[in-house]
Amino acid sequence: MLTEVSELVREEKLPDARAKAEEALSVAEQEFGPDDIVVASCSTWLGMVLSAMGDRKGAKPHYVRALRISEAALGEGAPEIAPCLANLAVLLQETADLAEAKSLWERALAIAGARQFMLSLWKVPDAETSELMDAFYKGLWEDGLPAEEALRRAQLAMLARDREEGVFRPSTWGAWVLTR
């Protein structure tokens, strides 16, 4: 059934995908019980469909449920729960719950094996992201700076550019954080 949900999403038939995902979740609950890992998978798919439909409030409990079931079945540090954390983090970013989203991203990436990572706390336009990343990687690779200093200098360079242009746009460079 989840294959059908995936195909319907790909075809952008979201109401049909929602109905099929709800059916799959109901069948999984009846066949395997409410706390089975199969239910977590179905709940994740329903959350994704609802999110794609713009129903973030409706999607959140499904992502939270999938995470709870997955953690109970696999353990809190299991790599398989990283996608659950990431789905919930994206949803929270979209609803402006930035502190919780950052915490979930950090946990997801750490579980997936990242030792250090940079993420934005909100959506930044592509041109400004590219500008910051170019300066960051130049500092990191060409200048041999530690990541924290490379990011700081990239952000300061964008601030200096803003000042030269007579504007103040911290939303384009202030979103980026580096964490371990």
MODELLER restraints for C-alpha pairs under 7 A, 6 or more apart:
rsr = mdl.restraints
at = mdl.atoms
rsr.add(forms.Gaussian(group=physical.xy_distance, feature=features.Distance(at['CA:1:A'], at['CA:24:A']), mean=6.02, stdev=0.5))
rsr.add(forms.Gaussian(group=physical.xy_distance, feature=features.Distance(at['CA:2:A'], at['CA:21:A']), mean=6.88, stdev=0.5))
rsr.add(forms.Gaussian(group=physical.xy_distance, feature=features.Distance(at['CA:2:A'], at['CA:24:A']), mean=6.93, stdev=0.5))
rsr.add(forms.Gaussian(group=physical.xy_distance, feature=features.Distance(at['CA:5:A'], at['CA:17:A']), mean=4.91, stdev=0.5))
rsr.add(forms.Gaussian(group=physical.xy_distance, feature=features.Distance(at['CA:5:A'], at['CA:20:A']), mean=5.98, stdev=0.5))
rsr.add(forms.Gaussian(group=physical.xy_distance, feature=features.Distance(at['CA:5:A'], at['CA:21:A']), mean=6.06, stdev=0.5))
rsr.add(forms.Gaussian(group=physical.xy_distance, feature=features.Distance(at['CA:8:A'], at['CA:14:A']), mean=6.63, stdev=0.5))
rsr.add(forms.Gaussian(group=physical.xy_distance, feature=features.Distance(at['CA:8:A'], at['CA:16:A']), mean=6.75, stdev=0.5))
rsr.add(forms.Gaussian(group=physical.xy_distance, feature=features.Distance(at['CA:8:A'], at['CA:17:A']), mean=5.22, stdev=0.5))
rsr.add(forms.Gaussian(group=physical.xy_distance, feature=features.Distance(at['CA:9:A'], at['CA:17:A']), mean=5.99, stdev=0.5))
rsr.add(forms.Gaussian(group=physical.xy_distance, feature=features.Distance(at['CA:14:A'], at['CA:49:A']), mean=6.66, stdev=0.5))
rsr.add(forms.Gaussian(group=physical.xy_distance, feature=features.Distance(at['CA:14:A'], at['CA:53:A']), mean=6.66, stdev=0.5))
rsr.add(forms.Gaussian(group=physical.xy_distance, feature=features.Distance(at['CA:17:A'], at['CA:49:A']), mean=6.79, stdev=0.5))
rsr.add(forms.Gaussian(group=physical.xy_distance, feature=features.Distance(at['CA:18:A'], at['CA:46:A']), mean=6.43, stdev=0.5))
rsr.add(forms.Gaussian(group=physical.xy_distance, feature=features.Distance(at['CA:18:A'], at['CA:49:A']), mean=5.95, stdev=0.5))
rsr.add(forms.Gaussian(group=physical.xy_distance, feature=features.Distance(at['CA:18:A'], at['CA:50:A']), mean=6.93, stdev=0.5))
rsr.add(forms.Gaussian(group=physical.xy_distance, feature=features.Distance(at['CA:21:A'], at['CA:42:A']), mean=6.63, stdev=0.5))
rsr.add(forms.Gaussian(group=physical.xy_distance, feature=features.Distance(at['CA:21:A'], at['CA:45:A']), mean=6.49, stdev=0.5))
rsr.add(forms.Gaussian(group=physical.xy_distance, feature=features.Distance(at['CA:21:A'], at['CA:46:A']), mean=5.21, stdev=0.5))
rsr.add(forms.Gaussian(group=physical.xy_distance, feature=features.Distance(at['CA:22:A'], at['CA:46:A']), mean=6.50, stdev=0.5))
rsr.add(forms.Gaussian(group=physical.xy_distance, feature=features.Distance(at['CA:24:A'], at['CA:42:A']), mean=6.30, stdev=0.5))
rsr.add(forms.Gaussian(group=physical.xy_distance, feature=features.Distance(at['CA:25:A'], at['CA:39:A']), mean=6.09, stdev=0.5))
rsr.add(forms.Gaussian(group=physical.xy_distance, feature=features.Distance(at['CA:25:A'], at['CA:42:A']), mean=5.05, stdev=0.5))
rsr.add(forms.Gaussian(group=physical.xy_distance, feature=features.Distance(at['CA:25:A'], at['CA:43:A']), mean=6.28, stdev=0.5))
rsr.add(forms.Gaussian(group=physical.xy_distance, feature=features.Distance(at['CA:28:A'], at['CA:38:A']), mean=6.46, stdev=0.5))
rsr.add(forms.Gaussian(group=physical.xy_distance, feature=features.Distance(at['CA:28:A'], at['CA:39:A']), mean=5.51, stdev=0.5))
rsr.add(forms.Gaussian(group=physical.xy_distance, feature=features.Distance(at['CA:29:A'], at['CA:39:A']), mean=6.07, stdev=0.5))
rsr.add(forms.Gaussian(group=physical.xy_distance, feature=features.Distance(at['CA:35:A'], at['CA:69:A']), mean=5.73, stdev=0.5))
rsr.add(forms.Gaussian(group=physical.xy_distance, feature=features.Distance(at['CA:36:A'], at['CA:69:A']), mean=6.86, stdev=0.5))
rsr.add(forms.Gaussian(group=physical.xy_distance, feature=features.Distance(at['CA:37:A'], at['CA:69:A']), mean=6.36, stdev=0.5))
rsr.add(forms.Gaussian(group=physical.xy_distance, feature=features.Distance(at['CA:37:A'], at['CA:70:A']), mean=6.16, stdev=0.5))
rsr.add(forms.Gaussian(group=physical.xy_distance, feature=features.Distance(at['CA:37:A'], at['CA:73:A']), mean=6.74, stdev=0.5))
rsr.add(forms.Gaussian(group=physical.xy_distance, feature=features.Distance(at['CA:40:A'], at['CA:65:A']), mean=6.83, stdev=0.5))
rsr.add(forms.Gaussian(group=physical.xy_distance, feature=features.Distance(at['CA:40:A'], at['CA:66:A']), mean=4.07, stdev=0.5))
rsr.add(forms.Gaussian(group=physical.xy_distance, feature=features.Distance(at['CA:40:A'], at['CA:69:A']), mean=5.93, stdev=0.5))
rsr.add(forms.Gaussian(group=physical.xy_distance, feature=features.Distance(at['CA:40:A'], at['CA:70:A']), mean=6.47, stdev=0.5))
rsr.add(forms.Gaussian(group=physical.xy_distance, feature=features.Distance(at['CA:41:A'], at['CA:66:A']), mean=6.69, stdev=0.5))
rsr.add(forms.Gaussian(group=physical.xy_distance, feature=features.Distance(at['CA:43:A'], at['CA:62:A']), mean=5.07, stdev=0.5))
rsr.add(forms.Gaussian(group=physical.xy_distance, feature=features.Distance(at['CA:43:A'], at['CA:63:A']), mean=6.70, stdev=0.5))
rsr.add(forms.Gaussian(group=physical.xy_distance, feature=features.Distance(at['CA:43:A'], at['CA:66:A']), mean=5.72, stdev=0.5))
rsr.add(forms.Gaussian(group=physical.xy_distance, feature=features.Distance(at['CA:44:A'], at['CA:62:A']), mean=6.11, stdev=0.5))
rsr.add(forms.Gaussian(group=physical.xy_distance, feature=features.Distance(at['CA:44:A'], at['CA:63:A']), mean=5.52, stdev=0.5))
rsr.add(forms.Gaussian(group=physical.xy_distance, feature=features.Distance(at['CA:44:A'], at['CA:66:A']), mean=5.80, stdev=0.5))
rsr.add(forms.Gaussian(group=physical.xy_distance, feature=features.Distance(at['CA:46:A'], at['CA:62:A']), mean=6.82, stdev=0.5))
rsr.add(forms.Gaussian(group=physical.xy_distance, feature=features.Distance(at['CA:47:A'], at['CA:59:A']), mean=4.17, stdev=0.5))
rsr.add(forms.Gaussian(group=physical.xy_distance, feature=features.Distance(at['CA:47:A'], at['CA:60:A']), mean=6.72, stdev=0.5))
rsr.add(forms.Gaussian(group=physical.xy_distance, feature=features.Distance(at['CA:47:A'], at['CA:62:A']), mean=5.16, stdev=0.5))
rsr.add(forms.Gaussian(group=physical.xy_distance, feature=features.Distance(at['CA:47:A'], at['CA:63:A']), mean=5.78, stdev=0.5))
rsr.add(forms.Gaussian(group=physical.xy_distance, feature=features.Distance(at['CA:48:A'], at['CA:59:A']), mean=6.87, stdev=0.5))
rsr.add(forms.Gaussian(group=physical.xy_distance, feature=features.Distance(at['CA:50:A'], at['CA:56:A']), mean=6.63, stdev=0.5))
rsr.add(forms.Gaussian(group=physical.xy_distance, feature=features.Distance(at['CA:50:A'], at['CA:58:A']), mean=6.49, stdev=0.5))
rsr.add(forms.Gaussian(group=physical.xy_distance, feature=features.Distance(at['CA:50:A'], at['CA:59:A']), mean=5.25, stdev=0.5))
rsr.add(forms.Gaussian(group=physical.xy_distance, feature=features.Distance(at['CA:51:A'], at['CA:59:A']), mean=5.58, stdev=0.5))
rsr.add(forms.Gaussian(group=physical.xy_distance, feature=features.Distance(at['CA:56:A'], at['CA:91:A']), mean=6.66, stdev=0.5))
rsr.add(forms.Gaussian(group=physical.xy_distance, feature=features.Distance(at['CA:60:A'], at['CA:88:A']), mean=6.98, stdev=0.5))
rsr.add(forms.Gaussian(group=physical.xy_distance, feature=features.Distance(at['CA:63:A'], at['CA:84:A']), mean=6.60, stdev=0.5))
rsr.add(forms.Gaussian(group=physical.xy_distance, feature=features.Distance(at['CA:63:A'], at['CA:87:A']), mean=6.97, stdev=0.5))
rsr.add(forms.Gaussian(group=physical.xy_distance, feature=features.Distance(at['CA:63:A'], at['CA:88:A']), mean=5.86, stdev=0.5))
rsr.add(forms.Gaussian(group=physical.xy_distance, feature=features.Distance(at['CA:66:A'], at['CA:84:A']), mean=6.74, stdev=0.5))
rsr.add(forms.Gaussian(group=physical.xy_distance, feature=features.Distance(at['CA:67:A'], at['CA:81:A']), mean=6.73, stdev=0.5))
rsr.add(forms.Gaussian(group=physical.xy_distance, feature=features.Distance(at['CA:67:A'], at['CA:84:A']), mean=5.45, stdev=0.5))
rsr.add(forms.Gaussian(group=physical.xy_distance, feature=features.Distance(at['CA:67:A'], at['CA:85:A']), mean=6.89, stdev=0.5))
rsr.add(forms.Gaussian(group=physical.xy_distance, feature=features.Distance(at['CA:70:A'], at['CA:81:A']), mean=6.20, stdev=0.5))
rsr.add(forms.Gaussian(group=physical.xy_distance, feature=features.Distance(at['CA:71:A'], at['CA:81:A']), mean=6.79, stdev=0.5))
rsr.add(forms.Gaussian(group=physical.xy_distance, feature=features.Distance(at['CA:77:A'], at['CA:111:A']), mean=5.99, stdev=0.5))
rsr.add(forms.Gaussian(group=physical.xy_distance, feature=features.Distance(at['CA:78:A'], at['CA:111:A']), mean=6.88, stdev=0.5))
rsr.add(forms.Gaussian(group=physical.xy_distance, feature=features.Distance(at['CA:79:A'], at['CA:111:A']), mean=5.51, stdev=0.5))
rsr.add(forms.Gaussian(group=physical.xy_distance, feature=features.Distance(at['CA:79:A'], at['CA:112:A']), mean=5.55, stdev=0.5))
rsr.add(forms.Gaussian(group=physical.xy_distance, feature=features.Distance(at['CA:82:A'], at['CA:108:A']), mean=4.45, stdev=0.5))
rsr.add(forms.Gaussian(group=physical.xy_distance, feature=features.Distance(at['CA:82:A'], at['CA:111:A']), mean=6.32, stdev=0.5))
rsr.add(forms.Gaussian(group=physical.xy_distance, feature=features.Distance(at['CA:82:A'], at['CA:112:A']), mean=6.31, stdev=0.5))
rsr.add(forms.Gaussian(group=physical.xy_distance, feature=features.Distance(at['CA:85:A'], at['CA:104:A']), mean=5.67, stdev=0.5))
rsr.add(forms.Gaussian(group=physical.xy_distance, feature=features.Distance(at['CA:85:A'], at['CA:105:A']), mean=6.86, stdev=0.5))
rsr.add(forms.Gaussian(group=physical.xy_distance, feature=features.Distance(at['CA:85:A'], at['CA:108:A']), mean=5.52, stdev=0.5))
rsr.add(forms.Gaussian(group=physical.xy_distance, feature=features.Distance(at['CA:86:A'], at['CA:104:A']), mean=6.82, stdev=0.5))
rsr.add(forms.Gaussian(group=physical.xy_distance, feature=features.Distance(at['CA:86:A'], at['CA:105:A']), mean=6.02, stdev=0.5))
rsr.add(forms.Gaussian(group=physical.xy_distance, feature=features.Distance(at['CA:86:A'], at['CA:108:A']), mean=6.10, stdev=0.5))
rsr.add(forms.Gaussian(group=physical.xy_distance, feature=features.Distance(at['CA:89:A'], at['CA:101:A']), mean=4.35, stdev=0.5))
rsr.add(forms.Gaussian(group=physical.xy_distance, feature=features.Distance(at['CA:89:A'], at['CA:104:A']), mean=5.52, stdev=0.5))
rsr.add(forms.Gaussian(group=physical.xy_distance, feature=features.Distance(at['CA:89:A'], at['CA:105:A']), mean=5.97, stdev=0.5))
rsr.add(forms.Gaussian(group=physical.xy_distance, feature=features.Distance(at['CA:90:A'], at['CA:101:A']), mean=6.94, stdev=0.5))
rsr.add(forms.Gaussian(group=physical.xy_distance, feature=features.Distance(at['CA:92:A'], at['CA:98:A']), mean=6.65, stdev=0.5))
rsr.add(forms.Gaussian(group=physical.xy_distance, feature=features.Distance(at['CA:92:A'], at['CA:101:A']), mean=5.31, stdev=0.5))
rsr.add(forms.Gaussian(group=physical.xy_distance, feature=features.Distance(at['CA:93:A'], at['CA:101:A']), mean=5.64, stdev=0.5))
rsr.add(forms.Gaussian(group=physical.xy_distance, feature=features.Distance(at['CA:93:A'], at['CA:122:A']), mean=6.44, stdev=0.5))
rsr.add(forms.Gaussian(group=physical.xy_distance, feature=features.Distance(at['CA:98:A'], at['CA:121:A']), mean=6.00, stdev=0.5))
rsr.add(forms.Gaussian(group=physical.xy_distance, feature=features.Distance(at['CA:102:A'], at['CA:121:A']), mean=6.69, stdev=0.5))
rsr.add(forms.Gaussian(group=physical.xy_distance, feature=features.Distance(at['CA:115:A'], at['CA:180:A']), mean=5.81, stdev=0.5))
rsr.add(forms.Gaussian(group=physical.xy_distance, feature=features.Distance(at['CA:116:A'], at['CA:179:A']), mean=5.69, stdev=0.5))
rsr.add(forms.Gaussian(group=physical.xy_distance, feature=features.Distance(at['CA:116:A'], at['CA:180:A']), mean=4.33, stdev=0.5))
rsr.add(forms.Gaussian(group=physical.xy_distance, feature=features.Distance(at['CA:117:A'], at['CA:178:A']), mean=5.74, stdev=0.5))
rsr.add(forms.Gaussian(group=physical.xy_distance, feature=features.Distance(at['CA:117:A'], at['CA:179:A']), mean=5.61, stdev=0.5))
rsr.add(forms.Gaussian(group=physical.xy_distance, feature=features.Distance(at['CA:117:A'], at['CA:180:A']), mean=6.54, stdev=0.5))
rsr.add(forms.Gaussian(group=physical.xy_distance, feature=features.Distance(at['CA:118:A'], at['CA:176:A']), mean=6.67, stdev=0.5))
rsr.add(forms.Gaussian(group=physical.xy_distance, feature=features.Distance(at['CA:118:A'], at['CA:177:A']), mean=5.50, stdev=0.5))
rsr.add(forms.Gaussian(group=physical.xy_distance, feature=features.Distance(at['CA:118:A'], at['CA:178:A']), mean=4.30, stdev=0.5))
rsr.add(forms.Gaussian(group=physical.xy_distance, feature=features.Distance(at['CA:118:A'], at['CA:179:A']), mean=6.33, stdev=0.5))
rsr.add(forms.Gaussian(group=physical.xy_distance, feature=features.Distance(at['CA:119:A'], at['CA:176:A']), mean=5.62, stdev=0.5))
rsr.add(forms.Gaussian(group=physical.xy_distance, feature=features.Distance(at['CA:119:A'], at['CA:177:A']), mean=5.64, stdev=0.5))
rsr.add(forms.Gaussian(group=physical.xy_distance, feature=features.Distance(at['CA:119:A'], at['CA:178:A']), mean=6.66, stdev=0.5))
rsr.add(forms.Gaussian(group=physical.xy_distance, feature=features.Distance(at['CA:120:A'], at['CA:175:A']), mean=4.85, stdev=0.5))
rsr.add(forms.Gaussian(group=physical.xy_distance, feature=features.Distance(at['CA:120:A'], at['CA:176:A']), mean=4.37, stdev=0.5))
rsr.add(forms.Gaussian(group=physical.xy_distance, feature=features.Distance(at['CA:120:A'], at['CA:177:A']), mean=6.28, stdev=0.5))
rsr.add(forms.Gaussian(group=physical.xy_distance, feature=features.Distance(at['CA:121:A'], at['CA:175:A']), mean=5.04, stdev=0.5))
rsr.add(forms.Gaussian(group=physical.xy_distance, feature=features.Distance(at['CA:121:A'], at['CA:176:A']), mean=6.47, stdev=0.5))
rsr.add(forms.Gaussian(group=physical.xy_distance, feature=features.Distance(at['CA:122:A'], at['CA:175:A']), mean=6.00, stdev=0.5))
rsr.add(forms.Gaussian(group=physical.xy_distance, feature=features.Distance(at['CA:124:A'], at['CA:172:A']), mean=5.73, stdev=0.5))
rsr.add(forms.Gaussian(group=physical.xy_distance, feature=features.Distance(at['CA:128:A'], at['CA:172:A']), mean=6.00, stdev=0.5))
rsr.add(forms.Gaussian(group=physical.xy_distance, feature=features.Distance(at['CA:132:A'], at['CA:154:A']), mean=5.75, stdev=0.5))
rsr.add(forms.Gaussian(group=physical.xy_distance, feature=features.Distance(at['CA:132:A'], at['CA:155:A']), mean=6.87, stdev=0.5))
rsr.add(forms.Gaussian(group=physical.xy_distance, feature=features.Distance(at['CA:135:A'], at['CA:154:A']), mean=5.10, stdev=0.5))
rsr.add(forms.Gaussian(group=physical.xy_distance, feature=features.Distance(at['CA:136:A'], at['CA:150:A']), mean=5.15, stdev=0.5))
rsr.add(forms.Gaussian(group=physical.xy_distance, feature=features.Distance(at['CA:136:A'], at['CA:151:A']), mean=5.30, stdev=0.5))
rsr.add(forms.Gaussian(group=physical.xy_distance, feature=features.Distance(at['CA:136:A'], at['CA:154:A']), mean=5.33, stdev=0.5))
rsr.add(forms.Gaussian(group=physical.xy_distance, feature=features.Distance(at['CA:139:A'], at['CA:145:A']), mean=5.61, stdev=0.5))
rsr.add(forms.Gaussian(group=physical.xy_distance, feature=features.Distance(at['CA:139:A'], at['CA:150:A']), mean=4.82, stdev=0.5))
rsr.add(forms.Gaussian(group=physical.xy_distance, feature=features.Distance(at['CA:140:A'], at['CA:146:A']), mean=6.32, stdev=0.5))
rsr.add(forms.Gaussian(group=physical.xy_distance, feature=features.Distance(at['CA:140:A'], at['CA:147:A']), mean=6.00, stdev=0.5))
rsr.add(forms.Gaussian(group=physical.xy_distance, feature=features.Distance(at['CA:140:A'], at['CA:150:A']), mean=5.59, stdev=0.5))
rsr.add(forms.Gaussian(group=physical.xy_distance, feature=features.Distance(at['CA:148:A'], at['CA:178:A']), mean=6.78, stdev=0.5))
rsr.add(forms.Gaussian(group=physical.xy_distance, feature=features.Distance(at['CA:155:A'], at['CA:173:A']), mean=5.50, stdev=0.5))
rsr.add(forms.Gaussian(group=physical.xy_distance, feature=features.Distance(at['CA:158:A'], at['CA:173:A']), mean=6.66, stdev=0.5))
rsr.add(forms.Gaussian(group=physical.xy_distance, feature=features.Distance(at['CA:162:A'], at['CA:168:A']), mean=5.62, stdev=0.5))
rsr.add(forms.Gaussian(group=physical.xy_distance, feature=features.Distance(at['CA:162:A'], at['CA:169:A']), mean=6.77, stdev=0.5))
